[in-house]
Structure formats: structure tokens, C-alpha cells
Amino acid sequence: MRLVWTTFALASSASAFYIPSISPQSFSPGDRVPLYVNRVFSEHIPLPFAYYDLLHVCRPQTVQRPWLNIGEVLRGDRIASSDYQLVMGQNASCQVLCTKHLTSEANREAARFIEQDYQVEWIVDKLPGATVYQRPGSSVAKRYDPGFRLGDYDAVKGLSYLNNHVSLHILYESHGDKGSRRIVGFETYPRSIENGVDVCPDLDNPETPKLLVGEDKEISVTYSYSVRWIEDNTVRWNHRWDRYLPGNNQQVHWYAIFNSAIIILLLSGVVAVILLRMLNRDVSMLSEEEFGEDVEQTSGWKLLHGDVFRAPKYGGLLAPLLGTTVQVMYTFIATIALGTLGILSPSYRGGLLTTGIVMFMLMGTAAGYYSGHLYRTWGGGNWLKNALMTAIAVPMVLAGVELVLNLFLWYRSSSAAMPFSTVLLMFVLWLLVELPLTILGAWLGFRRLPYSEPMRTNAIPRPIPPLPKYLRPIPSILLAGALPFAVIFIELFFVLKSIWQDAFYYEYGFTIIVGLILALTVCEITIIMVWLSLNSGQHNWWWRSFVYGASSSVYIFGYSVFFYFARLRAGMPGFAGFVPTLTFFVHSLLISAAYALCTGSMGFFAAYFFVRRIYSMVKLS
């Protein structure tokens, strides 16, 4: 009971608790505060671009780029220095950054990015520049959305206006007795306004026309900015990310948990009342018999005692696949646990992806161990071949798909494309970390004694009768996947929004609770489906248990397609383009596949335990 209450407590505080991954940086009045530019992104097109790759922006003569971790590179970050002059405590009413001469191509490109609702991401002291949402005169706290619009698009007239002036409001708190200050907020207020060459616009005149772009002609654009420093001691440095985190969705998360709990209670009732009663009845009937010829005249799962533990077809493939699924599941558990502890806070840019990759490499030992042990149980003899299959099969398929997709991203010059150095680094990590650990785990697993099955296997397999319609592949997959999807579909919306619309997801406590309920649901559904299959005479249950556990991934992919048209492309004109559409659906397919690996392994091991348990309850001679 204490564990349950602790888990619920973590969930309720997940949106406000984190351990900053960087130490506070203090500034004194007069210190220069660097502003970094990063990328432009759209909530409707999954194709980010480096800020300095845009043809219409000001680029300094010398660009300095800080070191990026693997997660930052993979999410499309391209952080670079800028010429914006920010001095702690010194307001600037207007400063000219530069005057940029735009060719007709650059002019049209700017309009295209504005029409596709691209937003700009700048960074000050690890905080992304944010658009502020707060009703005038409202007592509700401010809410920040990272980024600000590149421009405004008039859908009625079909005109695009470029934001060439930005007002920067930087919030700080006083710290210590020496006048040091810490930045607690970075607000951006962009504006489109026509002005002369190398002069500041008239910001006080509301009648000044906007800067129109998109026409097939050359124009000159003067970029300017203003700076305002605001002391705000109501926000402490260690809570400065709270305004970025979605704290107003907790009721929705609790509703999702309540919905999931009702499903698991009903499902557990079905398992307990129907399944266990039938099993107890069958076992009690068998215990009263003399186990002679009458046993062969019985029906259902009892007839399969000589075939149910026969080694599965393509066991040399199933064992490595199950080993990799355990690796993925352990990676997910370890990453979510670190996030719940607050280590993967939003201030650690790219931390979630970086930690996931590192954990996946380190969990190679678990993959090899489980794969090697199952491989030996099913009669395999070449443990090194099994280890190489475990280390190569799934990672190489994933790498191959990503590299092909990367070619299209390179062609579009997107910052989401992995540089060659990153591809090489990933290969070196696989070669020097995951491969040796997988081989070590396979050697340890193969040395362990195989599972001792409770029944002997007959020399001749029993013929399999025709299965009922609901146990045929497509109906059974749809049937088995419905309830697990019903458990997670509400939480899935927030996960997809975080992935595709750059929203911060920091609800790890809720994720743990929903994940536990999902695991129970998958295990119980798989046990029920396997038991129905055995009762119908289907003794080849190994692959079926894995497929039943992974079946809700079909619904996950279907929901991703719905999300694309209902959320991502909703209200956007025209087609997103081949490369953005390909990027979305390929990554959605890979996400669904990773989910299938996790839940498939849950279903397999639950069914394996269940089958061993029920056949160990009877003694057939």
C-alpha cells in the first residue's frame, strides 16, 4: 500500500518537481548575457531547419557553436551565437541588428515558412524564448510556449508579413548581497513593421504598415530589437521552468488513470471468475481420473500436453527478438525512472534522447542473457550466432530505415538530418559497447541450465483443427489490442503532442501509473487469448503470445495517422510535402514497433508463465 501511495504522490507532483541539470549562473549588472539562436520549427510540419540556414535572416561574420549532445543533434538543435547585445540591467529602446538584402527567392522562401506557421527558437541562459499567454487582468499565472512566430499569415488575403522587430523581456531575480542576478524568464514579443534602411522603426505608431513578403521581387529588410530587464522575485530560479510545463492538464491525466483502472478491474474480474474457475474445474476433473485412455477422449487444452512445449518454429529468430524486446523494455523503465527522479529536467536539453540511447547500449547484457537462455531451452547449440543475431537484427533494421530517411532529410537541408559524424559515433557506440555486452550476456544466459518443462514432448505433432473466426489472425489481433489501447489512448495524446508539436512532456509520474496498468492489461489479455487458443487445439502458441501482446501497436499507429490529420495538418493549406509526410509516418511506424517490442515481450513471458503453471498442476503419464 505504501508503494501505491508513493507512486500516486510522484504522479501528482511530476509537473512541478525536477532537479536542475545545470548549476545556477549569476550575472552582475553590466555583464554581457549571450543570446543563442537555434532553429525554426512548426507544429504542423515535422521538419525543423537551422536558423542560419534561412536565406532571409541576419548571420554574423563569425559563428560560434557550442558542443551538443547526441539528443540535441537528433532532435534537430543547431545552437549558434548571435550579434544580439544583451547587457544585464541595461534596457535598450531599439537597436538595429542588420539590414538584409533579400533576393526574390529569399523573399518567397520567407513567405512559405510563415504560411507553414514556423516558429523561431532563441536561447538565453538555457531558457528558450517564449510566447506569453495570459488574459489581460486575469489572476491566472502566465503560461509560456517555447518559440515565437516567424511572421503572421493572413489566410483570407493570402498575404505573409515578416516579423522583423522583436521586443525581448528578460526576467530576473536578485540573489545574494552583492547585487548578483539570476535569469528566471525569457519572453519574446515579435512585430512586423516597415522601416527604412539601417534605422529603427516607429514603434509608437500603431498605423505603421506591416512588412509584406512573398512577392517575386528583391527587397531590403532591416532587423531590429529592443531589450527590457524586469525584476521578478515571485519566481525562484529552481522553479523557472514551471511556466513552460503544462500544469493545467492534471485532471485529464487523473481521468485517464481512472479510466484505465476501471478497465483493469473488469479484466481482472474476467480472469479471476471465468478463467480460474474453468481451470480449477478442468484440473479437478483430471485429478479424479486414472489418466488412461479416457484422458485422450477429453477436449480442450488438456489434449495438448505432449505438444504445448514443443520448440517454436523459427526459434532462432524468436529468441533474439525477445532478447531485444527485454532490452527496449528495460531501457524504457530506466529512462522513465530517471525522469521521475527529476534528473531529466527540461534544462537538460536532449537529455531524454541521450539517456535513452545510453541505456539501450548498456542493456545489451540483458538482451543477450534472455536471448541466450531461451535459445538453449529451445535446443539451440550455437550461442555466438544467437548473440550476433540479438545484437544485429533489430538495431540494424532501425539503423537502415533511419539512414534511408536521412537521405531525404539531407536533400531538404533539414536540421533533423543526422550529420555523418553522429552516424559514425552511433556505429562506434554499438560496436564498442552494445555488441560486447550482448555477447557477454548471451554467454552467461547460455551457460544457465535451460527451463525444465513440466511435460514431455511427443515425437509426432498433433494436427491442429480449424480455428474459430475470432482466433484467426486479423480478428484476434484487433480483439487483443483494443483494451490495452483503451488504457493508454488519453496519455498517448500528450506523448504525441510532445514529439510532434514540441510541447514539453514532464508527466513521468502519470506515465509510470498508466504504464503499470498497461502491463497488467497486456498480460491478462494475452493469457486469455492463449488459453482460448489452447482450448481450440492450437499448440503453436509461442509466436501468438508475442503477437497478442504487441497487437495494440496497430491501434497506436492508427491513432498516429488520426493525429496527423486531426491535429498536425488541421487548418493548414495544401499538402505538407513528401519529405515531411514520409518523416512523420516512418517515425510513427518505428515508435509503434518499439511499443510492440515492449508489450510483445510482456505478453510472451506472461503466457509462458501461465502455460507452465497450468500444465504443472496436472501429472499426465
Secondary structure, DSSP 4 states (H G I P E B T S, - for coil): -HHHHHHHHHHHHTTT----SS----B-TT-B--EEEEEEEESSSS--EEGGGSTTS---SS-------HHHHHTT---EE-----BTT--EEEEEEEEEEEPHHHHHHHHHHHHTTEEEEEEETTEEPEEEE--TT--SPPEEEESEESEEEETTTTEEEE--EEEEEEEEEEETTTTEEEEEEEEEEEE-----TTS---TT-TTPPP-EE-SSS-EEEEEEEEEEEEE-TTS-GGGTTTTTS-TT-HHHHHHHHHHHHHHHHHHHHHIIIIIHHHHHHHHHHHHTS--SHHHHT--GGGGGTTTTTSPPTTHHHHHHHHHHHHHHHHHHHHHHHHHHTTSS-TTSTTHHHHHHHHHHHHTHHHHHHHHHHHHHHTT---HHHHHHHHHHHHHHHHHHHHHHHHHHHHHTT-TTSPPHHHHHHHHHHIIIIIHHHHHHHHHHHHHSPPP--SSPPPSSPPPPPPPPGGGSHHHHHHHHHHHHHHHHHHHHHHHHHHHHS------HHHHHHHHHHHHHHHHHHHHHHHHHHHHTT----HHHHHHHHHTHHHHHHHHHHHHIIIIISTT--S---HHHHHHHHHHHHHHHHHHHHHHHHHHHHHHHHHHHHHHHTS---
